[in-house]
Amino acid sequence: MDITKKLDGDHLTIALDGRLDTATAPELTKVLKESLNDVKVLTFDMAKLDYISSAGLRAILAAKKDLHNKGTVDIINANDIVKEVFSVTGFDNIFDIA
């Protein structure tokens, strides 16, 4: 999986390309821990994300918890497969998915 970061003031966009699963979720977690200090808006751009597993969901949920009371997390450009995973797990009630 490729992770691309774009910081614009206090808005961080993380673009994910490939599969976010057990093998790649630790890499995302590491990037997020290094990047969230002054972030108030975190956007995950999933236009090129093919698949997300429960490990990937945990990594994204951990970022939301890290930003709790100081920022928001948005999901954009998710394909139907990824949206289905969010729906089946109830994560579509936790995140704004566009």
Residue pairs with C-beta under 8 A, 6 or more apart in sequence:
1 16
1 17
1 18
1 19
1 20
1 24
1 27
1 28
2 16
2 17
2 18
2 48
3 14
3 15
3 16
3 17
3 27
3 28
3 31
4 14
4 15
4 17
5 12
5 13
5 14
5 15
5 31
5 35
6 12
6 13
6 15
7 13
7 35
7 39
10 38
10 39
10 40
10 41
10 71
11 39
11 40
11 41
11 42
11 43
12 35
12 36
12 39
12 41
12 42
12 43
13 42
13 43
13 44
13 45
14 28
14 31
14 32
14 35
14 42
14 43
14 44
14 45
15 45
15 47
15 48
16 28
16 44
16 45
16 46
16 48
16 49
17 48
17 49
18 24
18 48
18 49
18 50
19 49
19 50
19 51
19 52
19 53
20 28
20 49
20 51
20 52
20 53
20 55
20 56
20 59
21 51
21 52
21 53
21 55
21 56
22 53
22 55
24 56
25 53
25 55
25 56
25 58
25 59
26 59
28 56
28 59
28 60
29 59
29 62
32 59
32 62
32 63
32 66
33 66
36 42
36 63
36 66
36 67
39 67
39 71
40 67
40 70
40 71
40 72
41 71
41 72
41 74
42 63
42 67
42 71
42 72
42 73
42 74
43 73
43 74
43 75
43 76
44 60
44 73
44 74
44 75
44 76
45 76
45 77
46 52
46 75
46 76
46 77
46 78
46 79
46 82
47 76
47 77
47 79
49 78
49 79
49 82
50 79
50 81
51 81
51 82
52 82
52 85
52 86
53 85
54 89
57 85
57 86
57 89
57 91
60 73
60 75
60 91
60 95
61 91
61 94
63 73
64 73
64 94
64 95
67 73
72 96
73 95
73 96
74 95
74 96
74 97
74 98
75 86
75 95
75 96
75 97
75 98
76 97
76 98
77 98
78 86
78 97
83 92
83 97
85 91
86 92
86 95
86 97
